[in-house]
Structure formats: structure tokens, C-alpha cells
Amino acid sequence: MERIDDTDVRILELLQGNGRIKRSRIAEEVGLSVPTVSDRMRKLEERGVLTAYTATLNPKRLHIDITAFVRVRIDGSENYPKFVKAV
């Protein structure tokens, strides 16, 4: 597998900070051309390193009072279909 270099790391940092950042801005920040940045991003996507561009919502603006992260562990694969059906 191809190594992730410092430039790729910087591209990923910029995308994590702002998923809507323009490629021209990334190119400016890392000192590369826009086509080169696009190529690197495509390769990161193909390798499964960059998997999504997401939005972070402000729960207060949406009047959501509680945010919960729930981890579920199902003991035994025979219970999985029941769980999926119930959820």
C-alpha cells in the first residue's frame, strides 16, 4: 500500500477542518496545483482513506436537547437479524 506522505496528511487535515473547502484553497495551502490536489484526493478515496465529506450540525439550532452515541454489541450472530429488525 502506498504511504501517506506529509502533503496527504495536510490535505486530510484541511478537509477535516472544513469539508467544504475549495480545492483551489487546498492547493494554495499545500503548494500544489488544483489538478494535483484533485488527483491526490481521488487516490485517497480509492484507497479508502478518505471515505466521506460530512456536515457537522449544531444541535442547539435544531432544538435537539440530547445527543447520544450508543454502542451496541451483539453476542452471537444469531441475534443480529433480530436486532436489525427491532431497530
Secondary structure, DSSP 8 states (H G I E B T S, - for coil): -----HHHHHHHHHHHH-TT--HHHHHHHHT--HHHHHHHHHHHHHTTS---------TTTTT-----------SSGGGHHHHHHH-
